[in-house]
Amino acid sequence: YALDVVSIKLASAQGAGEWATGYTVELWAGPAASDIGTNDGNSGTVELMQANINLRLPVGNGIDLTVGQFGTVVGAETYNYNENAFHGHSFGFALEPTHHTGILAGYQIADGLAIQVGAVNDSTTNATNNNSTSSTGMLASISYTLPDSLGPLGGTELYVGRVDGVGADGSETDYNYVSAEIPLPVDGLTYKVAWDVVETDSAADSNVVGHYLSYTVNDKLTVNVRHEHGNINHDIGSGSTWDNADGLESTTIGLDYKLWENVTSRVEFRT
């Protein structure tokens, strides 16, 4: 038995007005909090998951600014277990940055089409506030939901994200992420493919593809399957670099059963 973390989150939702504001502060407390590593490079039992304010500028459809510490724009998974289909994280998650400190601007161009751009501290580590240089990394993403007029492809959610030019000179890293969530002609069945490509000056590229299937059996039981494959040639934390780790492959099967309301109960098997 193990208690990983307790997540404490305080938030005020952004309103609908032209100059609407909001905020989010989230702390992790417990033995696994040190995994985040946001405490200026010093691991501890209390870590800052996010702390930001949300500001809207009345330009066009409205530009939404997130200022402070926030989650990254790449990846299919997050640190918060309840936001993922599985408790165990993927190879793709191990490759990606997780937090940034800076400014992120979002704009809804049209129905189903949105973009984000941002400027953040120039760091490839999770210690987002430990920035020893004056350089800046860039964030960008675009998401698009295909219209229903496209028939079977209608409702497909496409997403592209990039974290550009972070890290020290000579070892700068670019993180590229592409995903597509495709509707299937079976009630309760969903499929998502996620592709991570990491390009760094100091190592060979890393490339991981993940396939996610989810089937809702009834209002209590959901079956999830994740299959991933690829290679890792990138520092994934804790001083460990995977050098020429080719032919990686893993399958995870999970059962999610709602024994009680507001409680997530899972059984997982991973190969």
Secondary structure by P-SEA (a helix, b strand, c coil): ccccbbbbbbbbccccccccccbbbbbbbccccccccccccccccccccccbbbbbbccccbbbbbccbbbbcccccccccccccccccccccccccccccbbbbbbbccccbbbbbbccccccccccccccccbbbbbbbbbbbbcccccccccbbbbbbbbcccccccbbbbbbbbbbbcccccccbbbbbbbbbbbbccccbbbbbbbbbbbbccccbbbbbbbbbbcccccccccccccccccccbbbbbbbbcccccccccccccc
